[in-house]
């Protein structure tokens, strides 16, 4: 009886193949983690290496952090902090808070048949492909019918209403691309602002202590709705102001003034705008882009003139 109790209380032991089977990692991956210091070395028993539950838990921990977007280098820092007693609970809580949903909206599904019915009943492969590229739709594998995940049903409903009002699908997706760049710029500014004035004190240690990370997660939860509330309020103010001006303009007996040539807005990638803003400040972005464009055009003009001159010289020499 005592032997039986002893056997049941013994810690499980795994060969590397068994550890790979239980963890979902490959034998090669396990050995690579050992070489990088992410996984403790196994215990040597005669001619065999023996792993335990601690190794299995560590492999599952690494897999979870990889799914959350961490690199192996940053995972090693976090695990080193864990091993020295600084804890991971607060850090993982902070990651979960940041990577969690930033809206109460729930994703939905839609079949290809339903999708076409909502957009006039005419199949449009280009429009579907572009919607998938933008993430408005996500293809779902398997099944007898073609189905899509809709991350934001509200966004799809807006597109359907605009199309029903006469807006071409190409114009809707083009507008969404432009709007997305501008919204990402707003999100970047909000993150920079809150990092500077709120979160800087939690980021003094890399990785942050467990207590700091837990407090930062609480702060994220408090501040999360503020960005959307601010944008909603400012968008409402701007729409009321500009829509009133627009209405007065079109109801006026005088014809609207002609648009100045060359003043059409052009969407730029958010990364480009951010890099230019970091270089010259927010107030200098437009002037910098215009000056860079003028310089490039002037350079190409000079190159073309020089090339034309060289071609002329070549023709004279051959004659």
Beta strands, then each sheet from edge to edge (+ up, - down):
strand 1: 43-45
strand 2: 48-50
strand 3: 108-111
strand 4: 138-140
strand 5: 147-150
sheet 1: 1+ 2-
sheet 2: 3+ 5- 4+
end
